[in-house]
Amino acid sequence: MEQNLDRRIRRTKNLLKSGLFDLMEQKSINEITIKELTERVDINRGTFYLHYKDIFELLEDIELELMEELKEVCQKIPTEQVTKDSPFPFLTDIFVFLGKHAKEATILLGPHGDPAFVVQVKEMLKARCINDWMSLYKNADPIYYEYFYSFIVEGCIGLFKTWLATGQQQTPKQMGRIALEMISGGIHLLS
């Protein structure tokens, strides 16, 4: 009985999450109502309130799940494996992650997305990247880490958006290689 209940709860939450992203393709989170969402996924509002207090809590739940998974992706490769020849070994894994969550990533990075989520992702990646670079490039001017990170993260986000928007024609591995080639010229700033 409990297993059936868990399955129903998961199913309901998945319906709500999917419905929310369907609506976010068309409008911002601030324009979406609980009534509109529950009608779209064919559940009653009372069921929604059993799981979430409002639309923002639902979005926060989704973003938290994605952030946890992205953290795992970025931490999978230890700092010791980061070298001057391979300063971003987890780039391909990020493209795999984005491909797996293409709809969510496209929406969250798009015009109806959550800018706060993008900031969270940038901050999480910043900590990892700067830590790695500090161990590789001990003599670099500290401000260069910040400049280089700003340059890289904005370029990568643009690359992620373009890859998703154009239907992921290249594999994640190809995109990781493309991104690395684009970045490699700039890494010499830290040397």
ChimeraX attribute file (.defattr): number of C-alpha atoms within 10 A of each C-alpha:
attribute: neighborCount
match mode: 1-to-1
recipient: residues
	/A:1	6
	/A:2	7
	/A:3	8
	/A:4	9
	/A:5	10
	/A:6	11
	/A:7	12
	/A:8	12
	/A:9	15
	/A:10	12
	/A:11	12
	/A:12	18
	/A:13	19
	/A:14	14
	/A:15	17
	/A:16	24
	/A:17	19
	/A:18	16
	/A:19	18
	/A:20	24
	/A:21	21
	/A:22	16
	/A:23	19
	/A:24	21
	/A:25	18
	/A:26	13
	/A:27	14
	/A:28	14
	/A:29	18
	/A:30	10
	/A:31	11
	/A:32	16
	/A:33	14
	/A:34	17
	/A:35	12
	/A:36	15
	/A:37	24
	/A:38	19
	/A:39	13
	/A:40	15
	/A:41	16
	/A:42	13
	/A:43	15
	/A:44	13
	/A:45	14
	/A:46	10
	/A:47	13
	/A:48	20
	/A:49	12
	/A:50	9
	/A:51	14
	/A:52	15
	/A:53	11
	/A:54	12
	/A:55	20
	/A:56	13
	/A:57	12
	/A:58	18
	/A:59	18
	/A:60	13
	/A:61	15
	/A:62	16
	/A:63	19
	/A:64	13
	/A:65	10
	/A:66	19
	/A:67	16
	/A:68	10
	/A:69	13
	/A:70	19
	/A:71	15
	/A:72	11
	/A:73	17
	/A:74	19
	/A:75	12
	/A:76	12
	/A:77	14
	/A:78	11
	/A:79	17
	/A:80	9
	/A:81	12
	/A:82	18
	/A:83	14
	/A:84	14
	/A:85	10
	/A:86	11
	/A:87	19
	/A:88	21
	/A:89	20
	/A:90	18
	/A:91	21
	/A:92	21
	/A:93	18
	/A:94	20
	/A:95	23
	/A:96	18
	/A:97	17
	/A:98	22
	/A:99	20
	/A:100	11
	/A:101	13
	/A:102	20
	/A:103	16
	/A:104	22
	/A:105	19
	/A:106	22
	/A:107	20
	/A:108	20
	/A:109	18
	/A:110	15
	/A:111	14
	/A:112	19
	/A:113	20
	/A:114	17
	/A:115	13
	/A:116	10
	/A:117	18
	/A:118	16
	/A:119	11
	/A:120	13
	/A:121	17
	/A:122	16
	/A:123	13
	/A:124	15
	/A:125	17
	/A:126	18
	/A:127	11
	/A:128	14
	/A:129	21
	/A:130	18
	/A:131	13
	/A:132	19
	/A:133	21
	/A:134	15
	/A:135	13
	/A:136	18
	/A:137	18
	/A:138	11
	/A:139	10
	/A:140	14
	/A:141	13
	/A:142	13
	/A:143	9
	/A:144	13
	/A:145	21
	/A:146	13
	/A:147	11
	/A:148	17
	/A:149	20
	/A:150	14
	/A:151	13
	/A:152	19
	/A:153	17
	/A:154	12
	/A:155	15
	/A:156	17
	/A:157	14
	/A:158	13
	/A:159	16
	/A:160	22
	/A:161	19
	/A:162	13
	/A:163	21
	/A:164	20
	/A:165	14
	/A:166	9
	/A:167	10
	/A:168	17
	/A:169	11
	/A:170	12
	/A:171	14
	/A:172	20
	/A:173	15
	/A:174	13
	/A:175	21
	/A:176	21
	/A:177	15
	/A:178	16
	/A:179	19
	/A:180	20
	/A:181	11
	/A:182	14
	/A:183	18
	/A:184	16
	/A:185	9
	/A:186	12
	/A:187	19
	/A:188	10
	/A:189	14
	/A:190	17
	/A:191	11
